[in-house]
């Protein structure tokens, strides 16, 4: 479980209007639409920073994904949540820009359902992350051609939302 994350998620409708909050695990058990964010980070070589989620995460443990992904708190914007979680998960912050949003819904083998309205941000960082081991097993910078080829050859190694981000948003850089 995410020890440094929020316990509740913000429930929203398809227009991102707040409907209330719900305990995070319950929202994933019921498949309730909730607000989330994903941060894409590139370095000056236009390589994307990706991380491998900790294996004991309640879903998608051990899968590769974007630099940071989580849920904003009720009292913060998606951007504020993204900046907070970048520091908590990856040990750094950088300026980020909003580039879009999408809704997705997927079921996992453990019975949980991810149903998110995901706000996507992009930033640039050239340093060495200092990841939180409770959140992150590994990280690396990877070129887009290599990443797309690996996703095509081994899609089971990546989170559902990250594959959508790479397909729809990875043309962006800062």
N, C-alpha and C positions, 0 to 999 in steps of 0.2 A: 504494500500500500504506500501511497505517497505521504510521507510523514510531514513534508514541508508544504504540501499543497493545501488547498481549501477543502473542507469537508462537504460543502454544498456547491451545487452548480446552479446557474441562473437559467430557469426555464423560459423559453421564448416561443413566439409563433414564427411562421415563415417570413414575416416582415421584421423580425428581430425586436418585436415588442415584448417587454418583460411580462411574464405571467406569474412569476413567483420564484421560489427556490425549492430545491429538493436535495436530500442527502445524495451524494455522488453515486454511491453504489446502487441505491434504490433507483435512481434515474437511469442507470445502465441496465438494471434488471428489467425495468418497465419499458425501456426504449424511448424515453421522453426526449423531445427536441430541446437541446440546451446550447448555450453560447460557449464557444471555444475560440482559440486562436492558434495559429501556426506561424512560426517565424522562419524565413529562409535567410541564410547568411552566406554571402560570398566573400572570398578574399580578393586581393588585387590581381590574382592570376585567373579570376573568374571560375574558381573551384568552389563548389558548394560544401559547406560544413554540414555533415550529417552525424547522427549519433545512434548507437545501439541502446535500446531501452533496457533497463535492468531486468534480468530474467524473472524476478519475483513480482513484477508489476501485475496488477489484477487483470489486465488484458494487454495483448501484444508484447509481452515480455520477450526480450531477446531479438526483437525485430529492429531493423534500421529505419530511421525516420529523419525528419528535418531537424534543424538545430535546436528548436524549442517548440513544444506544443503542450497546451494545458487549458485551463478554464479561468476566466476572470471572476473576481468576487463581485457581489452585488453592488458594492460601493465604488467600483473602479471600471474604467473603460477597457475594452479589449486591448488597446495599446498600452495602458498602464499595467494591466495584468501581464502582457507579453514582456515588458521591460522588467517587471518584478521576477517573473519566472526564469528569464534568461540568466539573471544573477543567481537565483536559487538552484537552477539545474546545471548551468554551464559555467558559472563563476565569472561572468563578464556581462557588461551591457554595451550597447552601441546604439547609435541613432537608427530608427526604423521608419519605414514609410508604408502606409496602407496601400495594398494593390488589388484588393477584391475580397469576395466572400463566396462561399458555396455551402450547400446543404448536402449531407450524405447520411446514409443509414446502412449499417452492416451488422450482421450477427456473428458472434464468435463461438468457437467450439465449446467454451465453458458456459454458454447460455446467456452471456451478457450481450446487450445490443447497444452499439454506438450510434447515436442519432444527433448529429451536431450541425449547428450553423457556425461554420469555421471562418473567422476573420483572418486573412493572410497578410503578413507584413514581410518586408524585405529590408535587409541591412548589410553592412559591410564591416568585416573584422579581420585583421591580419595576425592577431596574437594567438597564443596558445590557451585554449580554454582550461579551466580548472573544474572539471565536472564533479557533481555530487554523486558519490558512488551508490546512494540509495535510488537514484534516478537513472544513471547512465553507466553502462558497462564499458563502452568504448566510443571513440569518435574518430573522424578523419575528414580531411578535405579531399574532394574527388571532382574530377572534370566531368562536365555534363555528358559528353559522348560516352565515357566509360560508365557513368551512372545509368544512363538510359539503356545501354547494352546489358548491364547486369540486372536491371529490373526486368527487361524482356526475357532474359535467360533464367532468372531465379526470382520470380515475383513473390514467392512465399517468404522471402527474406525481408520484405518491406511492409510497412503499415499501409492500410487501405487509403487513408487520407493522404499520405505522402505520395503514393503513386498518382493520385489525382492532381496533387500540387505540381509534381514534375510534368505531368501531361499538360496542364492548363496554365501554369504560372512560371515555370522555370526559365522562360525566355527573359524574365525580368532580372535585372541586376541594378546596382546602385552606382 
